[in-house]
Amino acid sequence: MAVQPTPDLNQASAAGFGFQTGTILHRRARQKYTWTLLTLSVALFACYLAAGSILLPAQVASLDPAHKETNLAIVTSISSFATLFVQPIVGALSDRTRSRWGRRAPWMLGGAVLGGIMLILLPWIGANVGLIALMWVFAQVSLNALQAPLIATVSDRLDPEHRGKASAFLGVGTTLGMTLGVVVAGLLLAQAGLAYAIFAVAVIVLAFVFITVNADASSKEVPTSPFSWKAFLGGFWISPRRHPDFAWAFAGRFTMFLGYMGITMYLFYILLSYVKMAPIEAGAFMGLQAVIGAVASIGATFVAGWLSDRLRRRKIFIFAASLLVALGVAIPLLMPTPVGILLYAVVAGVGFGSYMAVDVALVVDVLPNPDHAAKDLGVINIANNIPQMLAPIINAALISVFGYSSIFVWSIVVVLLSSVLVFPIKKVR
C-alpha cells in the first residue's frame, strides 16, 4: 500500500483493548472487534433494507396503488435529503466528543436507541404519506448517527494492513443484513408492526454489545482545539484540488450507488409491474433472491477483501466488481422473468459484494486526515445518500416516460462510469 500509518497510529494500548486517538488494536482485540462489527452491520443494514425495500414500499402502495412509484419517490427523496449531512456532522461531533466512554460510543448508542424507537412507531402513525415520510426521516437520521462513528472505528482501531479484512466484514455485514432484512420483511409483510420491532430491538441490543465488548478508553483527557463554527462548517469542504484521490473516490462511490441502488430500491415494484407478480408473491420471492444473491456475494466479499490486502491493491478489484454489477443489471433487461431476477441477484451480488469489500478500505486509505476520520467518512457517505435521494426521482421519471426497462439501461450506464473513475486515484494501487 502507498499509504503508511502515521506515528501516532502505531501506538497501541498496553493491553490491546480500547483506544484513544490513533490506538491500533492487537490480534485478540482485533478479532473481537471485527466479529462485533459484522453483527452490528447485519442488524443495521437489515433495518435499512427491510424498511426501505419492502415494508415502506408496501405501506406506501397500500395508500394509493395507482401512484405508488411517485409517492415512494417523495418519501425516500425527503428522507435521503434530510439525512444528507447527518453522517459528516455527527462524524465531526464525534471526533470532538470527550467523555469517559470515548468519542464514538455515546453517538452510537444514542442513534441506535432513537432509531429503534422510530422504527417501532412507524407502522402505527396512520395512513398518510406525509406522516410516513416524517417518521422515516427521524428513523434514518438516528440510524445514520449510529453508522457514522461505527465506520470511523475502522480508521481508529486498525492499521492499513488490516483494513481490507474489516472492510470485507462490513461488506459481509451489509450483504447479510440486506438478505436477512428482505427475507424477514417478506415473510412478515402481513405483520409489519412485528417486523419493524424485530429489527429495532436487534439494532439496540447489538449496538450495546459492540460498545461493551470493544470498550473504548476515556477521551476526556485527549486535547482538542477550541471550537469554531467557521472551522467546523468549513471542515465539511474537502478540496478536490488539494485532495484529488478523495474526490475521485467520492465520485466512484456516487455513481456506483446511483446505478445499483436505483434497482435495489425499486425491486419490489419491479416484481409487481415488470415481472407481473402479486404483492405477497413478490415479497416471498424477494427473500429467495436475496438469499441466493447473498450466498454468492459473501464468498466474493471475503475473497476480494483478502486478496486486496494480500496483493496490496484496491483499484483493479473495484474496477472488476463494477463491471460485474453492470453485467448483472443487464440480465433482467434481456430476461424480464423470475429467472432473470435470480441471475441478476447472483451476478450483481458478487459484483457489489466485492466492491464493498474493497471500497471502504480504499476510502480509509485516502482520507485527508486520520484525526478527522469520522467527519471525512461522513462526507464520503454523502456519495451514498445523494444517489438514494436522486434514484427514486430519476426512476419515477424514466418509468412514466419509457417504462421499467429504461431504469436498467440507466443503471448500466452509470455503473460503467463508476468502473473507470477509480483509475485516477494515485495514492492507492
Secondary structure, DSSP 8 states (H G I E B T S, - for coil): ------GGGG---SSS-S-STT----HHHHHHHHHHHHHHHHHHHHHHHIIIIIIHHHHHHHH-GGGHHHHHHHHHHHHHHHTTTHHHHHHHHHHH---TT-SSHHHHHHHHHHHHHHHHHGGGS-S-HHHHHHHHHHHHHHHHHHHHHHHHHHHHH--HHHHHHHHHHHHHHHHHHHHHHHHHHHHTTT-HHHHHHHHHHHHHHHHHHHHHHT-----TTS------HHHHHHTT---TTT-HHHHHHHHHHHHHHHHHHHHHHTHHHIIIIIS---HHHHHHHHHHHHHHHHHHHHHHHHHHHHHHHHHT--HHHHHHHHHHHHHHHHHHHH--SHHHHHHHHHHHHHHHHHHHHHHHHHHHHT-S-GGGHHHHHHHHHHHHHHHHHHHHHHHHHHHHHH-THHHHHHHHHHHHHHHHTTTT--S--
